[in-house]
């Protein structure tokens, strides 16, 4: 760990400074001298078939690896380890081979054959040094499904003496099943051999690790069920096809009454003994270098006990039976059966190879050597095809045997050859000794050896945390394998796995990139807190390639992320242009008519015929006096030069950069998509650039006719940073001076009135009111947003934007707005998209960022009218979340934020991981699906307010769409990421009984935000809408709002006012503590705020004490004046104060007579007003009692007449 830290520190100290020009694709080709040399297909074919001596030797050693590594075998280093390992693995082959033969439905001796011939073949052709090939449970159960399907017991029934019983010809049945197993093994080997020769080893890449592990787990379940008949001593009917496992289990349950007790006891005792022995062996493994052969000891003991107790005759326990000694001659496969087992053989080939190559790669990576995947296919193919000729069944490799081979010192393929020799000795001399071995013991060995596969169920939990798509693949593979049998289950699992890959490419992650400060690195802005977007430049990236399956989604995501719907923008532009032409034509026609009329009158007077000019069709007309007038442009069309005025419009980007570095190929649809994007955005005045294009992508664009005379390779850049620098330079007039169209802000009849554009056509609100009769703005998507403005009677001192909650409208905040206007604050708001009287689909939005963009647009408009006023933002519920993200996006623009029951964090109960995953899935499948509605009973405790909420026709009463809910969850996640970066002032009011927005999120924001100017007030039993709650709560909320906004505005006007002091004075108004305690507390807090207090006895001290005492009962404006006396640097005048008090430093306070005064907004002239002299009495001489004192009351009346 320490070394990693030192290496990291060293990398930080490495200087990185490169100076170069901005390079586009053409410049890179020239600098790097792009090579056009390509090898022709004919030349490639000649090189492939050319045969030379070294090449023949290399191919021979590749095909027969034994001759490559055996001459260099390190005998002294590896011989002892390989010998011990080979003997240990050979001993394991004996019980496993016999047990797995039962799974294949063939006599046990053929399991020993399968542990001998294939191992010798793999020793010659295999490339893995550590895997132990041989019988494997999954392969055996797949073989068993084929043999039992093609040779069922019903085909070998002999008539018995008892008409109620049947006798199966076991000898004939086993012989037929051996032939079937050998034939399917031979065919699977042929498949593997052919795939290896055509270099088809990459097929294993479609077998992902979750798929293989789930498949082996499902196959293990089949193995366990197939062995139950040997454990219970019953003979269930054999089923085939889908759901055969279910039918078999049902039939076994029905036959449990016929269980052979002796067989069951043998099975249970063996299982318990094996478990205990394996646990003891694991404990002794540290002291004993060679593993204890538990299975071999078990079968020896079981054979001896069975032979001594004669379990077969006395208790009816089924035993292995005759085991022939020696080896069998090769037999040709049954050609007539090949057609009925092609699918099974191919499944065996793929599964066996997949398991072997997976384990081989694990050991190769661990011991630093290479495994040739194609040669492994050839080795396994030869092992199975040649083994099939000697009546073997298909093999693969076993994890348990491979681990024993490695742990006992095996270092090469020699260990496998030695294990084959051990099996040969058993076949020739020892095999017949195990004829009395009970089959229940072999079944018990299988159960215990499968416990490792059963542990793979733990993958579900780990995959849920790491990759849920892989978890779905795991679960579906298990289900398909169990229900459809191993052969069909494998094919269905691979198909489903491929579908998930397609699904991922169709639904990649789309991101807007921002720059890491001070670097040329660009990261997604939603993933990093300090990454900021480039002003005027949008950088868009998709995590997947671009092709026909996701091209449409790519365009939709681009529109959503950039916040610009090009189709609507172009349509809007065309309509405005058509309208302008109509107006020009109408005006020209009218002018022509007037000109004719005047000319006719003139000719009457002069006796002449009128002469008309051809210029009447243009935008000019010639009057009698010869003056030329040009028709003015329509007011509703405003052309903005983006490059000349950076503040003109912030909603549309000047340029869009498409980062194509993740794209590794383009098809014709992808090329066409990029062409359409470049064309559409170009018509809208936004230039499109491409970065990070690989050479294959550029070639696809060339072949797809992407480039032409106007679109050249100059729009391609090697890196995002090159493209960004190019956009920021003045090189591109198309980008820096492009023109696009916006709508001017709608005005009203008040001082905010302006030239409100007439919307195109006859645009009406959702309630049917024409927008020509409503104040509104038009957002970047061309949607009309209804606006409200509440203006004070006097010139405003601050601006406040109100963001309403979900399903509401801004009219519900009129009471708050009126209260603020009484204190000189201008309040404005609009109905969000899809809310109230604004356009848009009801309570649904593609991207939550649209809300934030619209708020910033509206605020920018108002700041343009009042550039010197501080701006505050108030948000409730969802509007609180909008306010937080808006302030985080441009914190320098806001003096403070007030939040009522804000949406900060989703409820833990409603946002569990499973519910979030299900919501994401449903939002993709059925985005229009709606859930429950907003329950109005949780809005307020006041029944009248609830009734008003329900009867308000502008409130949304429909269900909450899943797609909208996903946007809210994404917004809440963004807010949680932004909390540690919040440094702007904020004030939160929240009710602890709020059921709609979790108060835990409010506490989280208050605790996580690093802002030093923050306050949280919790109302006991308060509901969601505190401003519409019980009357006393509403009154308190309004008082808090007015006080906080006024104090914040004061601090902006007089920056020397102490922040903590002003907040304390506001709170002091509600303090009911005894006056002496309050005075002491005030003095302590003043000292804590580092404000110097003169010594007692001075006139300033007496004035301060007098002012402190008189604070009780003051109105807020008077408190502000007092605050300015203690910490201010400039005079402040409050409207409710008839005579101002100096705001100078304490040492400059006037003792008597005249006090300087300044009028509102006057920064130059000071006037004076007479102030009556006041006799001051020290506080320590004042009597203190609980009933009050006339002298104190008189003293209050004699306080400074402010």
Buried (B, 14 or more C-beta within 10 A) or exposed (E): EEEEEEEEEEEEEEEEEEEEEBBBBEBBBEEEEEEEEEEEEEEEEEEEEEEEEEEEEEEEEBBEBBEBBEEEBEEEEBBEBBBBBBBBBBBBBBBBBBBBBBBBBBBBBBBBBBBBBBBBBBBBBBBBBBBBBBBBBBBBBBBBBBBBBBBBBEEBEEEEEEEEEEEBBEEEBBBBBBBBBBBBBBBBBBBBBBBBEEEBBEBBEBBBEBBBBBBBBBBBBBBBBBBBBBBBBBEBEBBEEBEBBEBBBEBBEEBEEEBBEBBBBBBEBBBEBBBEBBEEBEEEEEEEEBBBBBBBBBBBEBBEBBBEBEBBEEBEBBBBBEBEEEEEEEBEBBEEBBEBBEEBBBBBBBBBBBBBBBBBBBBBEEEEEEBBBBBBBBBBBBBBBBBBBBBBBBBBBBBBBBBBBBBBBBBBBBBBBBBBBBBBEBBEEEBEBBBBBBBBBBBBBBBBBBEEBEEBEEBBEEBBEEEEBBBBBBBBBBBBBBBBBBBBBBBBBBEBBEEBEEEBBBBBBBBBBBBBEEEBEBBBBBEEEEBEBBEBBBBBBBEBBBBEBBBEBBBBBBBBBBBBBBEBBBEBBEBBEEBBEEBBEEBBEEBBEEBEEEBEEEEEEEEEEBEEEEEBEEBBBBEEEEEEEEBEEBEBBBEBEBBEEEEBBBBBBBBBBBBBBBBEEBBEBBBBBBBEBBBBBBBBBBBBBBBBBBEEBBEBBEEBEBBEEEBEBBBBBBBBBBBBBBBBEEEBEBBBBBEBBBBBBBBBEEEBEBEBBBBBEEBBBBEEEEBBEBBBBBBBBBBBBBBBBBBBEEEBBBBBBBBBBBBBBBBBBBEBBEBBBEBBBBBBBBBBBBBBBBBBEBBBBBBBBBBBBBBBBBBBBBBEBBEEBBBBBBBBBBBBBBBBBBBBBBBEBBBBBBBBBBBBBBBEEEBEEEEBBEBBEBBBEEBEBBEEEBEBEBBBBBEEBBEBBEEBEBBBBEBBBBBBBBBBBBBBBBBBBBBEBBBBBBBBBBBEBBBBBBBEBBBBBBEBBEBEBBBBBBBEEBBBBBBBBBEEBBEBBBBBBBBBBBBBBBBBBBEEBBBBBBBBBBEBBEBEEEBEEBBEBBBEBBEEBEBEBBEEEEEBBBBBBBBBBBBBEBEBBBBBBBBBBBBBEBBBBBEEBEBBBBBBBBEEBBEEEEBBBBEEEEEEEEEEEEBEEBEBBEBEEBEEEEEEEEEBEEBEEBBBEB
